[in-house]
Amino acid sequence: MSKTNKGLAALFALCVGTSAHAGCGPDPEPCEVPLGTYHIALPDNATADIPALMFLHGAGGTGNGSTRPGSMADNMNGRGYAVIGPNGLKRENSRFGPGWSFHPDRPQQRDEMAFFQQVADDAAARFGIDRNTIMLGGFSIGGSMASYIACQDPTAFAAYVPVGGSFWRPHPTDCAGPVKLLHTHGWKDKTVPLEGRPLGGGTIFQGDVWHAMGIWRAENGCDGLRADTFDTDGDFWVRRWDECADGTALTFILHPGGHGIPRGWSTYAMDWFETVMAQDIN
């Protein structure tokens, strides 16, 4: 790790704690904003300038799936990060439970961008979250939702870290600008395959993750189609585009499993985030 990265990690570590609170801080009930509710897990003894991951649950999930004890929040709280878990709405005519109005071409139950902004602003005012150091991520449909938010307004959050979910067909033709994005996917994912699949009797189609990476390469002004850096030594197979516009970051990691959040992902995401934020400082 470079001296700059170590300095940033030390700065983040000022917020270090050891345990999480599910709900609205120590209150088990969710926090409320005008458009919905959210849960939050905070590092102990942290009061201000707290970096955070806002993580969007998959179909049928709830926000406290990522904030309750035993979840990724344990690891992230230990590094000084808060974890924010917004709650999706129960979808009409769906057997899957709560979800997100993620697809711009389908009926919208809620302005999700406005909701996530309300959650971020409320968490900043109420708990001392640093509004400028929030990653937006999510799993499955939550990952798709995070991808569409990144496409709609890349400046809404500091970086984006979707897992097992991306664009659906028809793919966006372009996005609003360059991003800092880490996409994670299972090599053997059959629920959201890398190439996508039809659902609803062919009425809706998941997108192609490889095509999505091409969209992000174009938005980030990357010089080449193929990645510039490859790493297969650790738990993940990493492809990274380095020759891109200043202030951008694009990494694609695969893991050998299926549709899930792989072990070690939260640590990788924090390391990646601190590295790309340090590049901005330089």
C-alpha positions in Angstrom: 0.0 0.0 0.0 1.4 3.4 -0.9 2.0 6.1 1.7 -1.0 8.1 0.4 -3.2 5.0 0.7 -1.9 4.3 4.2 -2.7 7.9 5.2 -6.2 7.6 3.9 -6.7 4.3 5.6 -5.5 5.8 8.8 -7.9 8.7 8.4 -10.8 6.2 7.9 -9.5 4.3 10.9 -10.2 7.2 13.2 -13.8 6.0 13.0 -13.0 2.4 13.9 -15.4 0.5 16.0 -16.2 -3.1 16.8 -19.9 -3.6 16.8 -23.0 -2.7 14.8 -26.4 -1.4 15.6 -29.3 -2.6 13.4 -32.2 -0.3 12.9 -32.0 3.5 13.4 -28.8 3.6 15.3 -29.3 1.7 18.6 -33.1 1.8 18.0 -34.3 -1.5 16.3 -36.9 0.3 14.3 -35.9 1.6 10.9 -35.1 5.3 10.3 -37.7 7.2 8.3 -37.4 9.7 5.5 -40.3 11.0 3.4 -40.0 8.3 0.7 -39.3 5.3 2.8 -37.2 3.7 5.5 -33.7 2.5 6.1 -31.5 0.7 8.6 -27.9 1.6 9.6 -25.0 -0.1 11.4 -22.5 2.3 12.9 -18.9 1.7 14.2 -18.6 2.3 17.9 -17.4 5.7 19.1 -17.7 7.3 15.7 -19.4 10.7 15.6 -18.4 12.5 12.4 -16.9 12.1 8.9 -17.8 8.4 8.8 -17.4 6.7 5.4 -20.2 4.4 4.4 -21.6 1.7 2.2 -25.2 2.1 1.2 -26.2 -1.5 0.2 -29.4 -2.3 -1.7 -30.9 -5.7 -0.9 -31.9 -8.3 -3.5 -35.5 -9.3 -4.4 -37.6 -10.1 -1.4 -34.9 -8.8 1.0 -34.9 -6.0 3.6 -32.4 -3.3 4.4 -31.3 -4.9 7.7 -29.9 -7.9 5.9 -26.7 -6.0 5.5 -26.7 -4.2 8.9 -27.6 -6.8 11.5 -25.0 -8.6 13.6 -23.3 -11.4 11.6 -23.7 -9.5 8.4 -21.0 -7.6 6.4 -21.5 -4.8 8.8 -19.4 -6.5 11.4 -16.3 -6.4 9.1 -17.0 -2.9 7.8 -17.8 -1.4 11.2 -14.4 -2.8 12.3 -12.8 -0.7 9.6 -14.7 2.4 10.6 -17.4 2.3 7.9 -21.1 2.5 8.5 -23.4 0.3 6.5 -26.8 1.8 5.4 -29.5 -0.6 4.3 -32.5 1.1 2.6 -35.8 -0.8 2.3 -37.3 -1.5 -1.0 -41.1 -1.3 -1.6 -43.4 -4.3 -1.9 -43.9 -4.7 -5.6 -47.3 -4.9 -7.1 -48.2 -8.3 -8.7 -44.9 -9.8 -7.6 -44.3 -13.0 -5.6 -40.8 -11.9 -4.6 -41.6 -9.3 -1.9 -39.8 -6.0 -1.6 -37.7 -4.7 -4.5 -36.7 -1.6 -6.5 -38.1 0.4 -9.4 -34.8 -0.3 -11.2 -35.7 -0.4 -14.9 -36.3 3.0 -16.5 -38.7 1.4 -19.1 -41.0 -0.3 -16.6 -43.6 1.2 -14.1 -42.0 3.2 -11.3 -43.5 2.8 -7.8 -41.0 5.4 -6.4 -38.3 7.8 -7.5 -35.5 5.7 -6.2 -32.8 8.3 -6.9 -34.7 10.8 -4.7 -35.2 8.2 -2.0 -31.5 7.2 -1.9 -30.5 10.9 -1.8 -32.9 11.4 1.2 -31.4 8.4 3.0 -27.9 9.7 2.4 -28.7 13.2 3.5 -30.6 12.0 6.6 -27.8 9.6 7.6 -25.3 12.5 7.2 -27.3 14.8 9.4 -28.4 12.3 12.0 -25.3 10.1 12.4 -22.3 12.0 11.1 -21.9 10.1 7.8 -19.6 11.9 5.4 -21.8 12.6 2.4 -18.8 12.7 0.1 -17.5 9.2 1.0 -20.6 6.9 0.5 -20.3 4.0 -1.9 -23.6 2.8 -3.4 -23.8 -1.0 -3.9 -26.3 -3.8 -3.9 -26.9 -7.4 -4.6 -28.8 -8.9 -7.5 -31.7 -6.6 -8.3 -30.0 -4.2 -5.8 -26.9 -4.4 -7.9 -29.0 -3.6 -11.0 -30.5 -0.6 -9.2 -27.0 0.7 -8.2 -25.9 0.4 -11.8 -28.8 2.4 -13.1 -28.2 5.1 -10.4 -24.6 5.3 -11.5 -25.7 5.7 -15.1 -28.4 8.3 -14.3 -26.1 10.5 -12.2 -22.5 9.2 -11.5 -22.0 12.1 -9.1 -24.8 11.1 -6.8 -22.4 8.9 -4.8 -18.6 8.7 -4.4 -18.4 5.2 -6.1 -20.5 2.2 -7.1 -20.0 -1.4 -6.1 -22.8 -3.7 -7.6 -22.7 -7.4 -7.0 -24.4 -10.0 -9.1 -26.6 -7.5 -10.9 -26.2 -5.0 -13.8 -28.2 -3.5 -16.6 -31.2 -5.2 -18.2 -32.2 -5.2 -21.9 -32.5 -3.0 -23.7 -29.2 -1.8 -22.4 -28.6 2.0 -22.0 -27.2 3.6 -25.1 -25.1 5.9 -23.0 -24.9 7.2 -19.4 -24.6 10.7 -17.8 -20.8 10.6 -17.4 -17.8 8.7 -16.1 -17.8 6.7 -12.9 -15.8 5.0 -10.2 -17.2 1.4 -10.4 -16.3 -2.0 -9.1 -18.5 -4.8 -10.6 -18.5 -8.2 -8.9 -20.1 -11.4 -10.4 -20.1 -15.1 -10.0 -18.6 -17.1 -12.9 -21.2 -19.8 -12.3 -24.1 -17.5 -11.7 -27.3 -19.1 -13.1 -29.8 -16.7 -11.6 -28.2 -13.6 -13.2 -25.9 -15.2 -15.8 -23.1 -13.0 -17.2 -24.9 -13.1 -20.5 -28.3 -12.5 -19.0 -31.5 -14.5 -19.6 -35.2 -14.1 -20.4 -37.8 -13.9 -17.6 -41.5 -13.6 -17.4 -42.1 -15.8 -20.4 -39.8 -13.6 -22.5 -41.4 -10.3 -21.5 -38.2 -9.0 -19.9 -34.6 -9.9 -20.4 -31.6 -9.5 -18.1 -28.7 -7.7 -19.7 -25.2 -8.8 -20.7 -22.6 -7.9 -18.1 -19.8 -8.0 -20.8 -21.8 -5.4 -22.7 -22.3 -3.3 -19.6 -18.6 -3.2 -19.1 -18.3 -1.8 -22.6 -20.7 1.0 -21.7 -18.6 1.9 -18.7 -15.4 1.8 -20.7 -16.9 4.3 -23.1 -18.1 6.6 -20.4 -14.7 6.5 -18.7 -12.8 7.2 -21.9 -10.7 4.0 -21.6 -8.2 3.6 -24.4 -8.7 -0.1 -25.0 -11.4 -2.7 -25.1 -9.5 -5.3 -23.1 -8.4 -4.7 -19.6 -5.0 -3.2 -18.8 -4.4 -5.2 -15.6 -5.2 -8.8 -14.7 -4.8 -10.5 -11.3 -5.7 -14.2 -10.7 -3.5 -14.8 -7.6 -6.1 -14.1 -4.9 -9.7 -15.1 -4.2 -11.0 -13.1 -7.2 -10.1 -12.9 -10.9 -9.6 -9.2 -11.4 -9.7 -7.2 -14.6 -8.9 -3.5 -14.4 -8.9 -0.7 -16.9 -6.1 1.8 -16.1 -5.7 3.8 -19.2 -8.9 5.9 -18.8 -9.9 9.5 -18.0 -8.6 11.1 -14.8 -10.9 10.7 -11.9 -12.4 7.5 -13.1 -12.0 3.9 -11.9 -13.3 0.7 -13.5 -12.7 -2.8 -12.1 -14.5 -6.1 -12.9 -14.0 -9.0 -10.5 -15.2 -12.5 -11.0 -15.4 -15.2 -8.3 -15.8 -19.0 -8.9 -19.2 -19.2 -7.2 -22.8 -18.6 -8.2 -25.3 -16.0 -7.3 -24.1 -14.6 -4.0 -21.8 -12.2 -2.3 -18.5 -13.9 -2.1 -16.5 -14.3 1.1 -14.0 -11.4 1.4 -16.0 -9.0 -0.8 -16.5 -6.3 1.8 -12.8 -6.2 2.5 -12.0 -6.0 -1.2 -14.6 -3.2 -1.7 -13.1 -1.1 1.1 -9.6 -1.6 -0.1 -10.6 -0.6 -3.6 -12.6 2.4 -2.4 -9.7 3.7 -0.4 -7.4 3.3 -3.3 -9.6 5.2 -5.8 -10.3 8.0 -3.3 -6.6 8.4 -2.6 -6.1 8.9 -6.4 -8.4 11.9 -6.2 -6.3 13.3 -3.4 -3.2 13.0 -5.5 
